[in-house]
Amino acid sequence: MLARFDYTLTQDEYVRGIQATALSLSYRDRWRSWRCLVLFAVIGLAIAIAAYTHPGSLDGIMVAFILIWLAYAIMQARFVRRWRELAYDPAIAHHIVEVSERGLSDRHDRGTCEWSWDAVYRIHELPDTIVVEVANWHAITLPHRLWTDGAERDGFLRLLRDHASNASPDLPKSTLAMAAGSGWLTLGAMAAAFDFFVLANVAVGLAGSNPCSCLDRRTIGFHVFAVSMVVATITVFILTKRGLERLKRSHPRLAFGIAVAAICLLAAFILTAMMAPYRAGQPMP
């Protein structure tokens, strides 16, 4: 026997195995990287059409859209927390994992499973766990606390990779970051994109132009402005999301702080827009 582990998974550790397996499944979708772009393109087109058909209402459209998006993100975050509780099954939280020259075995209170090394599909190296994905979408989750130090854990990883020579390549680090929880980073990237949108419109207004006016919207410049704003906003979201996830690997608190700052700035923009009629002496209906 090469190694033996007797341990009980916590709720977060238990969910890591499910997340890693789900990510591995979604990674097989060849169109995964285009779905977000298509979604934002459709949203941007809808906003541009609404602004074109209802001149002067772009601020209200953006405020309504941002509020809806934030409410949806908050509901999703609450669902994720609830999903962790529902997914955790204490009856199979206690595991005895054995590693031998023949393969791996996983024994818990409801049965025993055994796999040869050829059944190992992929090895996921997460920030707090090692997840061995095997046939039939089963996952063996090994938390880092099972080893006394990083060197011992790295030695076990080498042992796994040497024996599971037919396993698929590791997933990209950016994909694995999702399993560690990057919901706030995504929300912060969205907020940064909308911050850019608002600031760009303010800058254009200060320059003496109003793209949403009846006069300007009939010009070619309006159409160029609308398309360029959609493209630029999507680009800002993608670059910010990738930058925050890269920063998270080395400075997680700084990445989280930047995301929260972007969200707070967007909230300030929304409150300022809502209070503008009151400051002008024209109460909102």
N, C-alpha and C positions, 0 to 999 in steps of 0.2 A: 504494500500500500504506500502510495506516494504522499498522501495528505488526508487528514480527517478533521472535519469541523462539526461541532455540536453547538448550536446557537438558536436564539429566538429573534426573529425579525421584528423591528419596530414598524409602526404604520408607514412612515416615510420610506424606510428601506424596502418594505413589501411592495409599495407602489412603484419603486424604481424599476423592478423587473418588468412590470406591466408596461411602463412608459417606454423602456428600451425596446421591448418587443414590438410595441405599436409603431415606434419610430422606424424600426427596421422594415416593417411592412409598408409604411407610407413611403419609404425611400425607394421602393421598387416602382413607384409611379413616375414615369418619365416626364410628366407635365407638372410636377410638383412646384418647380421654380417659376412657372408662368402663371400659376393660379392667382397669386397675390397681385401680380402686375395687371392681369385682366380685371380683377376685382376693382383695383384703384382706377383703372382706365374707364370702367363703366361708371363708377361713382363720379369721377371728374367730368365725364361727358354729361351725366345727368345734371350736375351743378351748372355746367356751362350752358346747357339748354334752358334750364330754369332762369338763369340770369339773363339770357338773350330774350326769352319770351316775356319776362317780367322785369324790365329795366328798373334799376334803383333798389331792388330787393335782395341783392347779393349778400349783404350783411345779415339780414334775417334768415336767409337760406342757410348760410354757413353756421350761424348760431344754433339753429334748429338741428342741423345735421350733426354738429359736434356734440350737442347735448344727448342726442339719440345714441351716438357712437359711444360716448362715455358711459351712459346707462347700460348699454349692452356689455361693455367691457367689465363693469362692476358686477353685473349679473353672472358673467362667465367666470369671474374670479371666485365668486361665492359658490358657484356650482363645482368648480375644481376642488375647493376645500371640502365640500360635502361629498364629492366623488371619492376622495381619499378615505373618508370614513366608511363609505359603502363598500369600497373595494377590499378593505382589509378584512381578512378572515382569520380570527385568532386560532381556529381549529387546525390550520395548516401553517401557523407562524413558526412553530418549532421545527427545525430541520437538522438532520444528520447527513452531511454530504461527505462522500468518500471518493477519493481520486486514486485510481490504480493504473497499471499498464494497460488494462483492458478497456478502461473508459471511466465514466462517472456514474454515481448512484446518488439519489436524493430520497431520503426516507423521512416521512412526517406522520402525523397521527392518523391520516386517512389512507396510507398506502406507501408503496415504494416504487420508484421508477429508475430504470437503468438504461444507459446509452453507451454505445461504443464511441470512439474518438471521431469516427467518420460522421456521426450524427450531430457533431457540434457545427452549428451554422455560422455563428459570429460571436466574438468576444467584445463586450462593451466595457470600456474603461471610463467610468463616470467619476466625478469629483469625490464621491463618498462611498462608492460601491463598485464591485466588479460583477457584471451580469454575463453569465454564460448562456447564450441562446442556443437551444438544441432543437431537434426535429419536433414537428407538430406544434410549433410556436410556444414551447415550454421554455421557461427561464429559471436558471439557478442564480439566486442573488446572494453575493458574498460581501457583506459590509467590511469596510477597511479596518474596523476595530478588531477583526479576527487576527490581525498581524500586529506584532509589537512595534514595527517601524516600516518605513518606506522601502528599505532595502530588502527586507524579507518578503514584502508584498510584490516587489518587482521580480524577485526570484520565482515566486509562484506564477506570475504572469508569463514569464519565459517558459516555464514548464508547460503551462497550458498551450501556448502557441507552438511549442516544439511538437507536442503530441497531436494537437488539432491542426495538422498541416494543411488540411483541405478546407479549413474555414474561410469564409468570405472576408474581404478586406474590412478594416475598421470603417465606421461611419465618419464623415467629416466632423471636426471639432465643433463647427457652427451648428450642426444638426444635434449633436449630443448636448449642447448647451440648453436646448429646449427641455431635455429631460431633467435638468437641474433647476428648472423653473425660471423662465425669462418673461413671464407675463407683464411685469412692470416695465421691463425694458421695451417690449413691444408697444405698450401704451405710451411710454415716454417718447418713442420714435414717432408715433402717430401725432402726439402733441407737438413735437418739434416741427413736423411737416406742416401742421396747421398754423403754428407760430410763424413759420416762413411765409405762408400764404397771406396771413394778416399783415405782416410787416411789409411785404412786397406791395400789397394794395395801398397801404398807408404811404409808402415811398412814392408810388405813382401819383397818389392824390396830392402830396406835397409838391410834386413837380408841376402841378397845374392841369392834370388830366384826370378825367373821370370815365373809366372804361365802361361803366354801367349806365351812363347817361344815354338818352334817346339819340342824341346827335352822334356821339362817339361809336355807338354800337353798330351803326350803318357803315362804318369804315373798315377797310382791310386791316388796319391796325388793331381794331378790337378783336377780330378773329385770331390774329397772330398772338395777341396778348392772352386770350383765353386758352389757346392750345399750349402756349409756352408755360403758362401758370400750372396747367394740369401736369405737364411733363416734369416741370421743375419740382412740384410738390411730391410727386411719386419718387423722383430721384432723391430728394432730401430724406424721405422716409426710409428708402432702402439703404442709403449710405449711413444714416444715423443708427439704424437697427444693427447693421454689421459692425459699425464702430463701437457701439455700446457692448455688444456681445464679445468683441475682441478685448475691450477694456475690462470686462467682467472677469476674464481669466486671470488677470494680474492684480486688478484693483476693483474688487466687487462693490465695495462701499462707494467708491467714486462714481462708478457706472450707475448705481442705484440713485445717488444724489443728483446726477445730471438728469436722469429720467424724471425724478420728482420735480426738479426745477423747471423742466419743460412743461410739465403738467400744471404747475402753479402759475407759470406765465400765461398759459392758455386760459386758465380760469380767470386770471386778471383781465385778459382781453374780453372775455365773455361778460364779466361784470361791468366793465367799462362801457361796452356796447349797450347793455341793458339799462344803465344809469344815464346814458347820454340824453334821452328825452327829458328826464327830470332836471338835469342841469340846465337844459335849454328852456325850462319853464313850460314844457309841453308834456303833461303826464301821459304815460303809456295807457292805451285803451284797455 
